[in-house]
Amino acid sequence: MMENLNIRFAEEDDLPDILDIFNQAIRSRNACGFMEEVSLEERREWFSGHDEATYPIYTAELNGTIVGYGSLSAYRPGRKAMILAAEVSFFLDFTYHKKGIGSALLSHMLSDCHRLGIESLIAILLSTNNGSIALLKKYGFDEWGRMPGIIHFEEKICDHLYYGKKINQKNNSHATFLL
């Protein structure tokens, strides 16, 4: 199955498939904090905020069908001191979970961070999203933050988590500032 998997940069023609996968995640009440499905126009606006040179969107295509996608996005846009950090997100069609596609997609995105000069990746997710948490841990992400009980889906309450990973880190962790 994996020999027919192609991970590539997303094109605007991929948006209907990306939208279907994202709306499936919204309906699950487990993968993101949206409560209502988004429109193609909303996804088009999101798509326009990405480009291959800085913050790409990737598709996972299996036998010509898009079965997942991932994106790297600006973390806290407009804050120049955070320019070397990016937010990573990934979504798979539920039919294709547990087939190695998420691993292939995340691995590809991590490799591309070297080209992009990204030093830190941050994943923001729900504590009920056990599959994504396991995948992040598999690739060396650690829990960097937890906001307890702030996500409310009718009767279901969960935590909002921040997972992170250092990549391409320059040896500046012991910088000294003189005043």
C-alpha positions as CSV (number, residue, x, y, z in Angstrom):
1,M,0.0,0.0,0.0
2,M,2.7,2.5,1.0
3,E,4.6,2.0,-2.3
4,N,1.8,4.0,-4.0
5,L,1.8,6.8,-1.4
6,N,3.0,10.2,-2.8
7,I,3.5,13.2,-0.5
8,R,3.6,16.4,-2.4
9,F,2.9,20.1,-2.1
10,A,-0.8,20.8,-2.1
11,E,-2.3,22.6,-5.1
12,E,-5.5,24.7,-5.1
13,D,-7.3,21.9,-7.0
14,D,-6.8,19.7,-3.9
15,L,-8.9,22.0,-1.7
16,P,-12.2,20.1,-2.1
17,D,-10.5,16.9,-0.8
18,I,-8.7,18.8,1.9
19,L,-12.0,20.4,3.0
20,D,-13.7,17.0,3.1
21,I,-11.0,15.6,5.4
22,F,-11.0,18.7,7.6
23,N,-14.8,18.6,8.0
24,Q,-14.6,14.9,8.8
25,A,-12.3,15.8,11.7
26,I,-14.6,18.6,12.9
27,R,-17.6,16.2,12.9
28,S,-15.5,13.8,15.1
29,R,-15.4,16.3,18.0
30,N,-12.0,14.8,18.7
31,A,-9.4,16.4,16.4
32,C,-9.9,20.1,16.5
33,G,-11.8,22.8,18.4
34,F,-14.2,23.8,15.5
35,M,-17.8,23.1,16.2
36,E,-19.2,23.8,12.7
37,E,-17.9,22.6,9.4
38,V,-16.0,25.1,7.3
39,S,-16.8,26.2,3.7
40,L,-14.6,25.9,0.7
41,E,-14.2,29.7,0.7
42,E,-12.9,29.6,4.3
43,R,-10.4,26.8,3.3
44,R,-9.4,28.9,0.3
45,E,-8.5,31.8,2.5
46,W,-6.5,29.5,4.8
47,F,-4.7,28.0,1.7
48,S,-3.7,31.4,0.5
49,G,-1.8,32.0,3.7
50,H,0.6,29.2,2.9
51,D,3.3,28.8,0.2
52,E,6.0,26.2,-0.6
53,A,8.9,28.6,0.3
54,T,7.8,29.4,3.9
55,Y,4.8,27.6,5.2
56,P,3.8,24.7,2.9
57,I,0.7,22.5,2.8
58,Y,1.4,18.9,1.9
59,T,-1.0,16.2,0.6
60,A,-0.7,12.5,1.1
61,E,-2.0,10.9,-2.1
62,L,-2.6,7.2,-2.4
63,N,-3.3,5.7,-5.8
64,G,-4.3,9.2,-7.0
65,T,-6.7,9.9,-4.1
66,I,-5.9,12.5,-1.4
67,V,-6.1,10.6,1.9
68,G,-4.5,13.2,4.2
69,Y,-2.8,16.5,4.4
70,G,-0.5,18.4,6.7
71,S,0.6,22.0,7.0
72,L,3.2,24.2,8.5
73,S,1.9,27.6,9.6
74,A,3.3,30.7,11.2
75,Y,3.2,30.4,15.0
76,R,1.9,33.6,16.5
77,P,2.0,35.6,13.1
78,G,3.4,39.1,13.3
79,R,5.7,38.3,16.2
80,K,9.1,38.5,14.6
81,A,10.9,36.9,17.7
82,M,8.9,33.7,16.9
83,I,9.7,33.5,13.2
84,L,11.8,30.3,13.5
85,A,8.9,28.4,15.1
86,A,6.0,26.9,13.1
87,E,2.8,25.2,14.0
88,V,2.4,21.7,12.5
89,S,-1.0,20.2,11.8
90,F,-2.1,17.0,10.0
91,F,-5.4,15.3,9.2
92,L,-6.1,11.9,7.7
93,D,-9.3,10.6,6.2
94,F,-10.6,8.3,8.9
95,T,-10.7,5.4,6.5
96,Y,-6.9,5.6,6.3
97,H,-6.0,5.7,10.0
98,K,-3.4,3.2,11.3
99,K,-1.9,2.5,7.9
100,G,1.4,4.4,8.3
101,I,0.2,7.4,6.2
102,G,0.3,9.8,9.2
103,S,3.9,8.6,10.0
104,A,5.0,9.1,6.4
105,L,3.4,12.6,6.2
106,L,4.8,13.8,9.5
107,S,8.2,12.4,8.7
108,H,8.2,14.3,5.4
109,M,7.2,17.5,7.0
110,L,9.9,17.2,9.6
111,S,12.5,16.6,6.9
112,D,11.3,19.7,5.0
113,C,11.9,21.9,8.1
114,H,15.6,21.8,7.4
115,R,15.0,23.4,4.0
116,L,12.6,26.0,5.6
117,G,15.0,26.9,8.4
118,I,12.4,26.1,11.1
119,E,14.0,25.5,14.5
120,S,10.9,24.5,16.6
121,L,7.6,22.8,15.7
122,I,4.5,23.2,17.9
123,A,1.5,21.0,17.6
124,I,-1.7,22.3,19.3
125,L,-4.3,19.6,19.9
126,L,-7.0,18.1,22.1
127,S,-6.2,15.7,24.9
128,T,-8.8,13.3,23.5
129,N,-6.9,13.0,20.2
130,N,-4.9,9.9,21.3
131,G,-3.8,8.9,17.7
132,S,-2.1,12.3,17.1
133,I,-0.6,12.3,20.5
134,A,1.0,8.9,19.9
135,L,2.2,9.9,16.5
136,L,3.8,13.1,17.9
137,K,5.5,11.1,20.7
138,K,6.8,8.6,18.1
139,Y,8.6,11.4,16.3
140,G,10.2,12.9,19.5
141,F,7.6,15.6,20.4
142,D,7.1,16.3,24.1
143,E,4.2,17.9,25.9
144,W,5.2,21.5,26.4
145,G,1.9,22.8,27.8
146,R,-1.5,21.9,29.0
147,M,-4.6,24.1,29.5
148,P,-6.9,21.9,31.6
149,G,-10.6,21.6,30.9
150,I,-10.9,24.5,28.4
151,I,-12.4,22.6,25.5
152,H,-16.2,22.0,25.7
153,F,-18.1,19.8,23.2
154,E,-21.6,19.7,24.7
155,E,-21.0,17.3,27.7
156,K,-17.5,16.4,26.8
157,I,-14.7,18.5,28.3
158,C,-11.0,18.0,27.5
159,D,-7.6,19.7,27.8
160,H,-5.9,21.8,25.2
161,L,-2.3,20.6,24.7
162,Y,0.8,22.0,23.2
163,Y,3.4,19.5,22.0
164,G,6.8,20.7,20.7
165,K,10.0,19.5,19.2
166,K,13.3,21.3,18.6
167,I,14.7,21.0,15.1
168,N,17.6,22.7,13.3
169,Q,18.5,24.2,16.6
170,K,21.6,26.4,16.6
171,N,23.9,26.2,19.6
172,N,22.5,29.3,21.2
173,S,20.7,27.8,24.2
174,H,23.3,29.3,26.6
175,A,23.2,32.9,25.3
176,T,24.3,35.5,27.8
177,F,22.8,39.0,27.8
178,L,24.7,41.8,29.4
179,L,22.8,44.8,30.6
